[in-house]
Amino acid sequence: MLRSCYRNFLLLSDSCSAMADDTTKLLSAWRAGDASALDRLLPLVYDELHRLARAAMRRERRDHTLQPTALVHEAYVRLIAQTRVDWKNRAHFIGVAAHLMRRVTMNHAREHGAAKRGGGALKVSLTAHDLPGGSAPAASAADDAGVEDVLALNQALDRLERQDPRQARIVELKFFGGLASREIEEVLDISRSTVDREWRMARAWLKRELL
Amino acid sequence: MSPAERASWQRIKALFESARMQPADQRAAWLDRACGDQPAVRAEVLSLLEADAQSLPWLDGDVVEAVPALFAPERPGSPHAVAMPERVGPYALVRELGRGGMGTVYLGKRADEQFDQEVAIKLIKRGMDSDELVARFRRERQILATIAHPNISRLLDGGMTRDGQPYLVMERIEGEPIDRFCERHQLPIARRLGLFRSVCDAVHHAHGCLVVHRDIKPGNVLVTAEGVPKLLDFGVAKLLDAAHGPARSMVTTGAVPLTADYASPEQLRGDVITTASDVYALGVMLYELLTGRRPHQLASLDRRAAERRVCETDPPLASTVAAVVDSGRPQRRWRRQLTGDLDRIAAKALHREPRRRYGSAAQLSDDLRRHLAGLPVIARPDTLLYQAGKLARRHRVVASAAVLVALSLVMGLVATSWQARIARAERERAREEATTATEVADFLAGVLQETDPFARQGEEMSVPALLDRAAVRIEDELRGQPRVRARVLETLGVALGRNDVLDHARTLLEEALAIRQEALGPQAPETADSLRAIGGLLRRAGDLAEAEAALRRALAIHQARGGAESVAAAEVVGELASVLRERGAFDQAVPLARQSLSIRRARFADGSVEVAEALNDLALLLTERGDLAGAEPLYREALAMYRARHGEGHPSVGITLQNLSDLLLKQGRLGLAIESMQQSLAITRASVGDSSHLASGLNTLGVLLRRADRFEEAREAYEEALALQHRLLGSEHPAVATTSTNLAVILMTVGDLSGAEAQLTGALSILARQNGNEHPARVQSLHVLGQLRLHQDQPDEAVVAYRQALMLVEQARGREHPQVASVLVGLGRAQLAAGEAPAAEDALRRALAIRQAALGPEHDAVASAKSWLGACLTAQQRYADAEPLLVAGYQHLRASRGAEHSSVQMAWDRLQLLYRERGR
């Protein structure tokens, strides 16, 4: 998983280093116990993720399809001053970013759904022309979910969060952040077996809600 | 959740976990036993177990895999690309106000109706929100928030729309452009100046906040109904951060919207833009307010013609063109009011040379105030050598040896260029030149006599003293001989430039240029010569953008005169190729260097120095591009020519040997390279002494010594080079960055990691300021940064640095250049250290392929890439594949570098690791 995310790294340019300073400071402050720092951090990360997601969607080449884990790490590289951050900070950041990825994606899904309802012809042109070679991911294909399915998942996840916050968090990191179990271990600072056990249960719970 | 609920949930979790471990057909029975008294818990666990058995494959992937259609690339013209959004943030958009290069401006209203305020909302153009533009937009937002001035429209808000479009919310100004306002009210001169001075104050305030406006024009200055001028639209403003040096024009392709009518020469040429560019635009506006016309009539010209007009001619005096008629006052009287002070003030603000304009908008405003108050103004016509004398007094003591070297070079120069003119067979000009050269030689002989210690009664003659004396003599003896005067100034300037007295040299050369432009015309061949000399000097000073501009102007003159194949044009073309090489524009430089060589081969006899020079330049360029085999014969030919012509001890032989040595190093022939370099340095020390050439030679020697593991000697060489460069070139010169980077390598090798980091940080920031972030020299520094991060045990950071280096080097040199391979090896090592062996393998395989193709299978670097690739396979437990690579790499390296070399030791360690790992 890490390997693929490096492939998608965009490089930190000097133009965003001032911003990187800000986010790094906020992240450190938050870790040091300043709760308000998170409030100021979230919009910055959210903006960045949203922008990255839009940019990824705009990329024309097939090999640049969007990967959540790439976005999350890319946001990290762009927003955090690389020279002054330790590894723990990175795990925290990625945790925050995965949560925000969920929000970005869900906003997008809602807009997408709205656009679809507004003009029925759109969906055909999107799938039929953009993804040639018979692999067009039609919403009816057995393995794929529809926009409504993810929106439903999102709501179910809200309910799960009230029941078991850690399980919800794992789902968020995995499904919306695209993180592998090994990375989830790092972010939540729990053992691999705990990650796997909690995921199994959360998945069952969600399936029951969704099916 | 209540405590009871929480307890029950924990119980459910535990039961689910345990029940899952039971065989499927026994789970129900197991659950009956485990929670007989809690039917609700039992039902819950059972339903979860049932759901667990269900298939919902998309839930196991991530959201993009689950709903790819949601993330499919958008098509242009999709419904998202709508015209005017209904709202942006908390603002409702009412209508479009205008469109600019960067986006559209809308009239907006607070949508929440908390307060009724009309605002102007600037929304970035869709499809233009590249990373760079978005970054610029952010920057603009941050900058503008710091500016508060009654004559500048305020930034109220800013942010991103929900779909990621950035926007700015500005104070909405209703008013009339300042020029129309003045005309409609038929304002007298004093009132116009009053309004204009308010604009100057606003601009000065912005400059104080480190913001350059870059697009000042009457359309951006609205006068409100109350008569208050307001400056709008910092659309192209850039942060003038002291830490980043003068702001540079980022884009010359038209992405930065400019109105040519108000753009300064440096802006049109795409050069460095500073506050002086805003002063120029203010000058245009002043001229327009005073005369009703713009200084240059550009309407009928295309962009290039307009650029030439602005860059190469002075506008007519304001008083001679004023078409404004004050109510009740005739035009004649209006013009008379402009004659003198206002003519000079406008001319000074509009000076083509940024540093001869007013130093600030406030100074311009002050001079107008002095004029209005009847006080003398500071604007005066330029005086000859006035500035040279002032500059000269700053450097008191320069050894007389330098003066003698300077003057002997001058004499030599006169002789060679005289010959060159003859060879060109432009008879008329050659005769004139011959006369001029003789007079110049006589004149300089007179100056030289005065440096005779006996004639000067034992007093040493310093360069400033020489200049003062020359200035007096030029005034006295060469009055009415502009040709000779310019020639003296030029030869002196060139000689001083070669002795690294750069600022004196520049003043003299610019003076010569001004004289020639006035006496001989802007299109005269001598004017082109001056521009070429200035271009060469600026290149030595590291001011590459300005150098290129001067040389292109010179070339344009030759081309306009039909002399594109002349020797003079070849000189310009060759120099331009060097500038482009130093800027990293290799693809543009190579054809120019070839052109220069072929003109010279056609025009000069076989074996002449001019041809040797062109050979050397082309070889240098080919080396930079990685065409090592193509470069070597060119160097050898040049070397033979110089030796035949000048003998072994001549500086040209030394320089060529140094270049050759660099090539040999790049070919991996270390022994020959060191030998060649040592010969070269001996010649340089004996013939030239302390100079930037010596520094660059020491730097190269350091590289060679490091390769030979002679670290202490290498360090000494770098430190000596660095000291010379600081002294002779200044601490901002790109050469300092190169040497610092090399020194960092040594410091890293001997374990001084913090010292290395300091050198690298310095180097990277110099490069950022001097050349922008894209310059290929940055590759080297980033490459070393990657190594340092590896040493500091930060492989993830190393990967980031290497990736950045890779992107830059591929941009500059294509994907097949040997330097790409070096960066890839570094990247592979970093990825290996970061635990990403498969990615490392990709990088190292690519590196190996590039090196085998570019350097041949026998090269050291190929062996090193093999060894690293082997290590990478070891990490993936592919021992059988790894072993032959590791063995071949090690054996080859040991054969060529000896068993004691550090790289050989490391290759050995990698092989050992394989055996240990396999043994487990």
Chai-1 contact restraints between the chains, C-beta under 6 A:
chainA,res_idxA,chainB,res_idxB,connection_type,confidence,min_distance_angstrom,max_distance_angstrom,comment,restraint_id
A,R3,B,E836,contact,1.0,0.0,6.0,A-B,restraint_1
A,R3,B,P838,contact,1.0,0.0,6.0,A-B,restraint_2
A,R3,B,A839,contact,1.0,0.0,6.0,A-B,restraint_3
A,Y6,B,A839,contact,1.0,0.0,6.0,A-B,restraint_4
A,L11,B,R803,contact,1.0,0.0,6.0,A-B,restraint_5
A,L11,B,Q804,contact,1.0,0.0,6.0,A-B,restraint_6
A,D14,B,N773,contact,1.0,0.0,6.0,A-B,restraint_7
A,S15,B,A135,contact,1.0,0.0,6.0,A-B,restraint_8
A,C16,B,A135,contact,1.0,0.0,6.0,A-B,restraint_9
A,D47,B,M160,contact,1.0,0.0,6.0,A-B,restraint_10
A,H50,B,G164,contact,1.0,0.0,6.0,A-B,restraint_11
A,R51,B,G164,contact,1.0,0.0,6.0,A-B,restraint_12
A,R54,B,G164,contact,1.0,0.0,6.0,A-B,restraint_13
A,M57,B,F71,contact,1.0,0.0,6.0,A-B,restraint_14
A,M57,B,E74,contact,1.0,0.0,6.0,A-B,restraint_15
A,R58,B,E74,contact,1.0,0.0,6.0,A-B,restraint_16
A,E60,B,P73,contact,1.0,0.0,6.0,A-B,restraint_17
A,L66,B,V64,contact,1.0,0.0,6.0,A-B,restraint_18
A,L66,B,F71,contact,1.0,0.0,6.0,A-B,restraint_19
A,P68,B,D62,contact,1.0,0.0,6.0,A-B,restraint_20
A,Q82,B,E797,contact,1.0,0.0,6.0,A-B,restraint_21
A,Q82,B,V800,contact,1.0,0.0,6.0,A-B,restraint_22
A,T105,B,V63,contact,1.0,0.0,6.0,A-B,restraint_23
A,A109,B,L70,contact,1.0,0.0,6.0,A-B,restraint_24
A,H112,B,L70,contact,1.0,0.0,6.0,A-B,restraint_25
A,A115,B,P79,contact,1.0,0.0,6.0,A-B,restraint_26
A,L126,B,A72,contact,1.0,0.0,6.0,A-B,restraint_27
A,T127,B,A69,contact,1.0,0.0,6.0,A-B,restraint_28
A,D130,B,A72,contact,1.0,0.0,6.0,A-B,restraint_29
A,D130,B,P73,contact,1.0,0.0,6.0,A-B,restraint_30
A,P137,B,P68,contact,1.0,0.0,6.0,A-B,restraint_31
A,P137,B,A69,contact,1.0,0.0,6.0,A-B,restraint_32
A,D143,B,P57,contact,1.0,0.0,6.0,A-B,restraint_33
A,A145,B,W58,contact,1.0,0.0,6.0,A-B,restraint_34
A,A145,B,A66,contact,1.0,0.0,6.0,A-B,restraint_35
A,A145,B,V67,contact,1.0,0.0,6.0,A-B,restraint_36
A,V147,B,L70,contact,1.0,0.0,6.0,A-B,restraint_37
A,V150,B,V67,contact,1.0,0.0,6.0,A-B,restraint_38
A,F175,B,D62,contact,1.0,0.0,6.0,A-B,restraint_39
A,F175,B,V63,contact,1.0,0.0,6.0,A-B,restraint_40
A,F176,B,V63,contact,1.0,0.0,6.0,A-B,restraint_41
A,G178,B,D62,contact,1.0,0.0,6.0,A-B,restraint_42
A,M201,B,F16,contact,1.0,0.0,6.0,A-B,restraint_43
A,A204,B,L48,contact,1.0,0.0,6.0,A-B,restraint_44
A,A204,B,A51,contact,1.0,0.0,6.0,A-B,restraint_45
A,A204,B,D52,contact,1.0,0.0,6.0,A-B,restraint_46
A,K207,B,A51,contact,1.0,0.0,6.0,A-B,restraint_47
A,K207,B,Q54,contact,1.0,0.0,6.0,A-B,restraint_48
A,K207,B,L56,contact,1.0,0.0,6.0,A-B,restraint_49
A,R208,B,S47,contact,1.0,0.0,6.0,A-B,restraint_50
A,R208,B,A51,contact,1.0,0.0,6.0,A-B,restraint_51
A,L211,B,Q54,contact,1.0,0.0,6.0,A-B,restraint_52
